[in-house]
Amino acid sequence: MKYDAVIFDLDGTLINSIPDIVSVVNSVIEQIGMTERTEDQVKTGVGFGVEHLLRTLGVPEQWNSPLAMEVEGLYARLKNSKAFLYPGVREMIAELTGAGIVMGILSNKPQRGLEISVANHLSFADFKSIRGSEIGRPAKPSPDTLLKMLEEQELSPRSVLMVGDGEPDVLVSRAAGVDCLSVLWGFRTRKQLEDAGADRFADTPADVVSVILKRNR
């Protein structure tokens, strides 16, 4: 069966948002006396939602929920974003659009911050569905949100490719019965992705296009 649609992760897949995440998270954890965390430390915890990220950085559990809400609010109001599209992403999206591939985004970024990121960096793309997380309820690796997206677009799981840089993308794909392509320019190493069960990889956005178009010939 050919691929009719591709569902992308956002952070680490389409845009590099680590500079913004580091800035917001450090401004929040400093309020409870914690020292600034480095980009590498923050990158390690990104992927499974804000609460998970704060836990990996050592935020005490009693502070986790209120600080997660503050991170979400600050991110949504962030000025002068330093996030940027990965090289080749714009061209990848243009080629997939030209090939008639339906596109969506499924992210563990909170919904409001996700919508703002897409508006700021991906306004040229026609995403049919953009779904993020809620505080306390990450969108991935649970398959519920992904399956709902497919239902709304009347897509069979077998006709969909999930493209992402993290373990949640591998896990949600498996749970929903869709194929997964793990990208190697994001926040995880090949070894980390393989440990999560990944077995198909893309080194560049052009590789994503090649995988989809080769399947559809």
N, C-alpha and C positions, 0 to 999 in steps of 0.2 A: 504494500500500500504506500502511495506517495505521501509526502508531507504537505498538508494543507495549511498548517499553522506552526508558528514558533512562539514559545513563551520565554521571554528573557527575564533573568534576574537583572537588577539594576546596578547596585554598588559592586565594583570589582569586575563587572561584565560590560556594561555600557559606559559608565562613568567612574572615574577615580574620585571618590568623595572623602577619602581619608583625611585630607587637610581640614575639611569642615567638621568632620566627626571629632577629630582630636581637639579642635578649638572649642567646640560646644561642650564636650564631655569634661575637659579640664576646667572650664569656667564653672561647671556645676559641682564637681567633686571638691574643688578648692573651698567651697562654702562649708564643708564639714571637716576642714582641716587636712584633707589629703593632698599629697604632693602631685605635681603634674606627671602625667604618664606620657611615655614616648609614642611616636607613631607606630613603631613595631609592636609595642604592648597593646595599643588599641586595635591594631590590625588583627592580632591574634584572637581577639574576642568578638570581632564583627561577624555577623552572618545569621545568628540565631535570635536576633531581637535585642532591644535596648536593655531589658532586664538581665539577660545573659551577659551582655557586654559589661555592665556595671559589676556583676558578680565576679567576672574574671579579673577585673581591675581592683578587687578587694573592697568594694563598697559594702558596709555592714547591711545585713538583711533588712533591718528596720528602716533603713534609708532608701532601700532599693526602689520601691514603688513611687514614693514622692519625687525622688530624683529622676526616675525614668520619665515621669510626667513633665518635669521641668526641662529635661533634654528634648523631649518632643516639642514643647512650646518654643524653646529657644531656636531649635533647628528650623521650625516653620517661619520664624521671624528673622532668620539670619540674613544679614546684609553683606555685600561684597564677597560672595561665594568664591572659593578658590578651587572648587571641583572642576573637572574638565572631562570631555569626551576622550576615550581612548583612541589612538590613531587607527583609522580604518573603519570605525563604527559608522560614521555617516555614509560612507560608500557601501558598507554592508547593508544598511537599511534601505538605501536607494535600490540596490540590486534585488533585494527580497521583495520590495514593493513592486518593482517592475515585473517580477515573476509571478505576481498575484498571491503571494504568501500572506496570510492573515497573521498579524503580530499583536502580542500582548505583553504585559509586564506583571510578574508576581515577585514581590519583594517583602522582606521582613522589616523594612523601614516603615515607621508609622505612616498611615494613609496621607495625612495632610502634608508631611514632609516629602513623601513620595510624589504627590501631585505637583508640589512646588519645584522639585528637582527636575521632573519631566518637562514642566513648562519652561524652566530656565535653560535647559540643555538639550532637549529633544523635541522642541515645538515643531520641527520640520517633519516628524514621523507621525504616521497614522496608526496609533495603537488602539485596537478595538476595546481593550479592557486593561485597566490599570488597578491592581489590587495590592494593598499593603497590609500591615498588621495593626492590631489594637493593643493597647497596654495590657499586658497579662495574657495575650493570645497571639503568638506569632503565626503568620500565615503558613510557614513551612517549619518542620517537615510534614505536618498533617496534610493529607491530600484533599481536604474538604473544599478549600477555596479554589484550588486548581480544577477540581472536578466541576465545581459550579461554573467557573469560567468556560470550560468546554461545553457544558450543557447550554449555557446562554448563547454560544456561537454555533451550536448544533455540530460539534466536532467529535469525532471518535478519538479515544485516547491513542489508538494506533496511528492516527494521521497527524500527531502532534509531536514536536521536538522541544524539549526543555533545554535551554542554554544558560549555564551559570558557572560561577567560579568557586562555589562553596559546597560543603558537605550537605547542607539543607536541600540544595538543588538535586543532588544525587538521590537523597532519601525520599523527597517528595515525588520524584519521577517514578521511582520503584513502587511507591505506595499507590500511585494513581494509574500505573500501567502505561506510562508514556516513555519514549526513548529519551535519553539524556546525552548531551554533549558538554563536556567540561572544558572550560577555557583556561589557558595557562598563563594569561597575562594579568590575572587578578590577585586576590589576597591569599591564595593557598598554593602550596607546592603540589607537584604531580603525586608525590608520595602520600601526602595528606588526603588527596582526592581518591587515590587508589585504595587507601585504607578504609575509606567510606563506601567503596564498591564501584567507583568510576572505572570505566573501561574504554571510553571513547573520548578523544581529546582534540582540541583545536589550539594551534599555536598563534593564530592570527584571526581577525574577523573574516578575512578572505576565505579561510578554511571552513568557517561556518557556512558561507554561501556555497562552497564546493560540495560539502556534505549533503546539503538540502537539494541542490540542483542535480547532483549525481543520482540521488535516490529517485528524483522525479522524471528522469529521462525515459 
